[in-house]
């Protein structure tokens, strides 16, 4: 059995990502990225996250790595505009 690892997000980070996922004006790729990070936070596996249309293991791995490397600085999530451009 594959061990699931989750990331820890603050309530503010969760709210920010959920806002992106509910936005009708956000680009679909940004919504997809936010959903991938939220699923990771919830401890979902690659298979569970892949249920989303157009999401492969490659995409999931890419955004998990990029989020961990770029988007988390000093324990807080950068402003969504920065996240959208850097990530």
C-alpha positions, -999 to +999 in steps of 0.1 A: +000+000+000+013+035-009+019+058+020+000+091+017+017+122+028-002+154+033+010+190+036-001+213+064-018+245+053-030+273+075-067+282+076-059+314+056-041+293+029-070+269+027-095+297+023-073+313-004-071+281-024-108+274-019-116+309-032-096+302-063-115+269-069-149+286-065-140+316-087-159+319-120-132+343-133-101+323-125-084+305-153-092+268-154-055+259-150-053+280-118-084+263-104-069+229-113-037+238-094-056+249-064-076+217-063-044+196-066-029+214-036-061+211-016-064+174-024-027+170-012-036+188+020-065+164+025-041+134+021-057+122-011-037+099-033-026+105-069-054+081-080-080+101-061-068+134-074-066+121-110-104+118-109-105+155-120-107+158-158-073+164-175-052+156-144-024+131-148+002+119-123+027+140-141+006+172-136+000+163-099+037+156-093+047+188-111+024+211-091+031+194-058+068+199-063+065+234-076+041+245-048+065+230-021+095+247-037+082+281-047+048+289-032+054+283+005+077+309+019+082+312+057+050+293+065+025+314+045+011+313+011+020+341-013-006+364-027-027+346-054-014+369-081+021+360-072+012+323-070-005+325-104+025+340-121+053+321-103+036+288-102 
